[in-house]
Amino acid sequence: MFKLSKFVRKSRNKVISVLKGNLNKLIVVIGPCSIHSYRSAVAYCNAISNFSKEFSNLVLIMRVYLEKPRTTTGWKGIIYDPNINGSFSINRGISKSIKILKYISRNNIPIATEFLNTLLSAYTSKYITIGAIGARNCESQIHREMSSHLMLPIGFKNDLNCNILGALNSILSCSKPTFCFYLNKNRNVHYNNYNVNKNCFIILRGGAKETNFDEVSINLCILKMSSMSIFNGVFIDFSHGNSSKNHRNQIFVSKQVCKQIPNNNRIVGIMIESHINEGSIDPSFGKISPFISITDSCISITDSYKMLKNLNSSINKRKPVISI
């Protein structure tokens, strides 16, 4: 476990260096919308491992989402329902999730995940390089408290209506001492009022009726951040609202962002929903493949490679980083 902890710590520090503008690379959080099997996690991890060797300008982080927020109902993720049948074998789900996290970490691939249920972070956070707070929870008090306590970079998404202020307020909140409850290593409830997290950042993910990956939207966000004394870089989510919920649109979004990267040092990270095979299948329709999404549709690993190649090239064209 010592070696594992050292790797996670090193990965977090590298991400922080990019966030602060001290390292001219691009953080790429890429992977399935959700992980639904050990086999799919292993297959995707192996693909990312090969990509990491080729694209030296990118800090590749595997998206390993173990729990899923639902607008109404639906499968809530492997940690809740590992059998994908509504049996909710949560203890098995936690064990299976940790097995997946251990495998990926031991293969030296950093991990990103969304922290949805704050209690579950006590089981998973030690494996995580980047955490995310989703659009539905970007102003949640308990998620702010958790993010202040966790010693890792945390991204707050803009809300479902494309408003960035809630996420920016959360970033500010996390940078100040705040009272919070947490579970210690023995799973006992503790509290403190002194932890701060200055490594939080915004993720522009678009909204229900508009996108925010364009140059004007990104620069307006940066101006608003500067007025609030927030100087970490910005992430762009190629999926969700920015893709208008069409997974193929991620390719277009990527091309547009690649045009901006050479002239904008504040774009420090992007997020892509990708799987071995393209598309998605409804798990209620029968046999489930480990190599295609059972939640949101994803682009294929082949298209992902092409996108990564273009993103890697865009960093070569970028002006020297000016540290903040």
ABEGO torsion letter per residue (X at the ends): XAAAAAAAAAAAAAAAAAAAGABBBBBBBBEBABBABAAAAAAAAAAAAAAAAABAABBBBBBBBABBBBABBEBAEAAABAAGAGAGBAAAAAAAAAAAAAAAAAAGBBBBBBBABAAAAAAAAAABABBBBBAAAAABAAAAAAAAABBBBBBBBBBAAGBAAAAAAAAAAAABBBBBBBBBAAGBBBBBAABBBAABBBBBAEBAABBAABAAAAAAAAAAAAAAGBABBBBBBABEAAAGGBAAAAAAAAAAAAAAAAABAABABBBBBBBABBEBBBAAAEBBBAABBABBBBBBAAAAAAAAAAAAAAAAABBBBBBX
